[in-house]
């Protein structure tokens, strides 16, 4: 386990150099969500995105992918996971961009951030200052019977505005092999 306070952020995995920039992580998620690509195409594109040179054997690529996508998050997974999509790099791009400009003074078009650095900063922004995290909370919010009619209607309207379409349950090569693991944890990492 890396400690960002003590260790340099990794630039290789088991001796294989990796493309560690945050844009690579975003592109990997976009490939996962691309319904136009077949599973074998996704696997090939992701391997070529992640490794600039020699690509390790397939089973090691899958292990590296999980490490790359989730290595930044050290929190435990919730016992009961919310299966809804809570974020989308296409839909949320301007919220994320604006938050990084406003909160950190970082222009993401010019930034040279490691994927782990980007994700750690993304999910740990001050809640009240982050339009992105406020929208994630709206998507996550559950209607409760003790809420007033107006409150439930307000939440429904906000979830309609900011809601994400659920992707078809197509099993990609990587998701199929990692189903019980934390492959997509970084998109659902709970805030403390």
N, C-alpha and C positions, 0 to 999 in steps of 0.2 A: 504494500500500500504506500503510495506516494503521499508525502506531507508537503503541501505547497509552501508552507512556512519554512521548511528546512531543505527540501530537495528541489533540484531543477526539474522543470516539466520535461517529460520524456519525449525524445525525438526518434526513438527506435523501439522495436519490440522483438525480443529474443534475437538480437543481432540484425534484424531487418529494418532499414530506415523506413520511417512512415511519413506521410504528408499529414502533419499535425495541426495545420491551420484550421481556424474555426469554419472557414468557408467549405472545407472538405467535409466536416461533420454535417453541415447543412445540406450539402449536395448528396451525401449518403442518405439522409432522411428523405430527401425528395425522390431519390431513386427507389427507396422502399415503397413510397406512396404512388409511384408511377404505374398506372393500370395498363399503359401501352406496352410495357416491357414484360417479357416472359421471365420466369424464375431464373433460368440459366443466364439470361442477358443481365439481369440485376446482379447476380453473383459476379459475373465477369466485370461489369462496370464498377461495382463497389471495390473489388480487389484492385483494379487499376487506379481507382481514385486513392485508395489507402496506401498503396505501395508504389513509390516512384521508380523503383528498380525491380529487382528479383521478387517474385511473389512466392510466399511459402506454400506448402501443401494445403489443400482445401480445408481440412479440419483445423489447421492452425490459423488460417484466415478467419474462420468463424470465431475462434477463441480470441484472436486479436481484435476483431470487430467488436465483440462484447466488451472487452477491456477498454478499447478506444472510446466507445460511446458512453460507457458508464463509469469509467475509472475515476472520474472527478467527484462522483457522489458517494459519500461515505455513510449516509443515513440508512437506516433499515427500511425495507419495503413495508408498506402498511399491510396489516393482516388481511384487510378487505380492500382490494384494489378497485378503484373506479375505472371501469372499462371504456368510458367515453373518451373521445379525443379532446384533449384540453388545449392543445396548441397546434399551430400549423405555420411553418416558416413562410409560406406564401401569404396566407391571410394576415398574419401578425407582423409582417416585415416592417411596416412603418411604425407600429407601436414599439417594436424592439429597437429599431434605428433611433427613433426620437428619445426613447428612454436612455440609451447609451450616450446620446449627445447631451441630454439635459442632466442626467445624474452623474455620469463619469467624465463628461467632456470628451468622449471618444467618438470619432467619425468612423463608423464601421466600414465605409468605403475605402478608407485609407489605413485601417488598423491592421497590425500584425499580431494577432492574438492566437494563442494555442487554443484548441477546442476545449480543453478542460478549464482554462482560464475564462473563456467566453461563457461556458455553461455555468460555472461557479458564480460569475458576476450576474448572469441573466436571472438565475433563480434566487439570488440573495439581494436583489435591489430592495430599497425601502418600499414597502407595500403601498403606502399612501402617495408616493411620488411616481409610481410605475403604472402607466396606463396598461401595459402588457399584463402585469400580475393582477390588476383589477379585473381585466377581461377574463383571465384564467379563473379567478374566483367566481365570476358570474357564471361561467360555463360549468363550474364544479358545484354550484349551489343547488341544494335539493329543496323542493317545496315541502313545507310541513303544515300539518293541519292547524297548528296553533297560530300560524301567520294570518294576518288580516287578509280579506279578499283583495284589497288594494295592493298589499305587499306581494301577494302571489301573482297578481296580474302584472305588476311592475317587473318582477323577476322573469316571468314568462316572456314579456316583451323584450327585455334585455337579452335573454337567451336566444330569442329569435334573431335579433340583430347580430349578435356576436357568435352564434352557434356555428359549429362546423359540421359539414356533411360526414356521416359515418362512411368509412371506406368499406368496400366489399371484403368479406372475410376470405381473401385469397391467401393461401399459405405460401410464402416465399421460401426459398431454400434455407435461408438463415433463420427465419421465424419458426419454421417447422422444427428445426433442430434445437432451437433455444426456447421452445414454448414455455417450459416451466422455469426458465431462468429470467434474468433481468434485462434482456436485450433492449427493450424499449423503455427501461426505467427512467432514463434521463428526461423523457417527455412527461413523466408522471411523478417525478421526485417530489415528495411532499415537503412543504416548508414547515419549519419548526415554529 
